[in-house]
Amino acid sequence: MKKLIFFLLLTIWSASLFAQTKSPKKGVAYGYHSQEDMAVLSEGISWWYNWYHQPDAGIFDTYQSLNVEFVPMTWNGGFNETALRSYLDDHPDVHYLLGFNEPNFVSQANMTPQQAAAIWPTLESIAEDYQLELVAPAVNYCDVCVDIPGTTNDNDPTAWLDAFFAECPDCKVDYIAIHWYACDVGALDWYVGLFEKYGLPIWITELACWENNPSLNTQMGYMIGALDLMEQDPRVFRYAWFSSRSNGPFNSLLENESGVLTPLGELYVNFNPVHDTTAYVPVPSRIEAENYARMQGILLQVTADVDGFANIGWTDAGDWLEYQIDASEAGTYPFKLRTAGMNAGVIEVQLDGIVVMDIPIPATGGWQNWNTLTSTIELTQGLHRLRLFVKVAGFNLNWLQIGSDEVVSINEVREERLPFRIFPQPVSDNQFTIQFEEELSEEVTLQLFNSTGERVYASQIQVDSANLQVSLPGLNGLFFLTLQMSGEIYTSKLMFHKK
């Protein structure tokens, strides 16, 4: 939790860099939502499906008011065409139809490519009648697999799709659909690449970390990297987390209580890594590596460094990150990079399209053995584009800093002892009290951040007593409070529990 507190303080300035409008790509896979469930999820998702031809009973008549799109599915070859058409007659807002669910699994739709191709014209007819776009049958690596004639590699999802398209070369298919449950972002990137050969946009209709019984921290770390990849990847049209509620390892977005997000759900709903190409970071400042404006070939992972929350990983030669900065004055600035890696590398620093230096990156003996490199950079006053180009790969990057250590210092964090206490904990009626060790007579700055670093509250308050009462309605879950007083910044965890 210490790392998350560091992340919040060191990136206060960057909270606005992540767009707060929800992603059109992001969805969920689940079929038992209540109205309260969908209300909290709708803050961050744009669509969902439930492996069925119509919405969940609990939100059948209300989901449209929440600005969330439902996408029907024909789960297997025995789908109810009459019921599907009846639903589509009454819901002209439907735009897509999902094909069969894991047909290469005996335990799922259990269809050979030939069987799927034989039924596909029925889906084409429905799509034509209702002006729908068709999403291919969703595949994954299978355990007990359907036999694919002509191949011995039945568990390969591309083998099933190859056979399907061979049987159905002129069929209408507008998108590919895949599922993925490994816990490595680099592997996810590789897996998506397997399906590029079909030349169609990709829906990842089931996604989670399910390998080796992952912890909540592992699941959250994977989610950060996966969301950043999918939001930036033009190959990915949409994706859906599995699932809103699940018996899997910490992969549920909702608590058992209706309308309450889990910590993972808070992250999924609020983390929207749409990198702002219009914003400029004032320098001197420290910039977390993941807060780039533009990039090529970049993936994120959770960091084990002493500060920060995520780092850039899996770099290849030719990858790059670009940051937009605003120098307050001309001069020579200290320039620092926080790196780790098994191999030596080289970063080429470009300023406004001009190469200004190469920085050798030493091997540190481990992907999370961190080292700070110090150099200098000349800046004129005003706006600049700073690009870090990977000339020789083999390293991770946690942050870059332009200016002296005084501009952002982790020593500002006061975790060991707070000169106040907060009660009650958890906050259950939207109100809490900050009780100071002695009476104050000053203006304090109070800020509250959620678990993804988004600032949800900020206020300057004149305090003329030993107690400060605060009312913050509508919050639920874990937050981090920062209080600036007497020239110091203090941080405390604050749990809100909605009754």
Protein Blocks (a to p, Z undefined) as FASTA:
>chain_A
ZZmmmmmmmmmmmmmmpcfbdcfkbccddfkbcfklmmmmmmmpcbdcehiabdcfklmm
mmmmnopacddddfblmbcfklmmmmmmmmmkbcbdcddehklbmklnopafklmmmmmm
mmmmmmmmnopacddddddddfbdcddehiablmlmklmmmmmmmmmmmbccfbdcdddf
bfbfklmmmmmmmmmmnopacddfbdcdfehhiafklmmmmmmmmmmmmmmmmkbmbdcd
ddfbdcbehiafbdfbghiacfklmmmmmmccddcfkbccdddddddfklcfbdehiacd
ddfbfbdjbdcehiaehiacddddddfbgcddddddddddfbdcdddddeehiafbdcdd
ddehiaklccdddddddddedjdddddddfbghiacfbdceddfklpcfklpcfkbccbd
cdddddfehpacdddfbdcddddddddddfkopafbdcddddfbfbdcdddehiacjddd
dddeehiacddddddddZZ
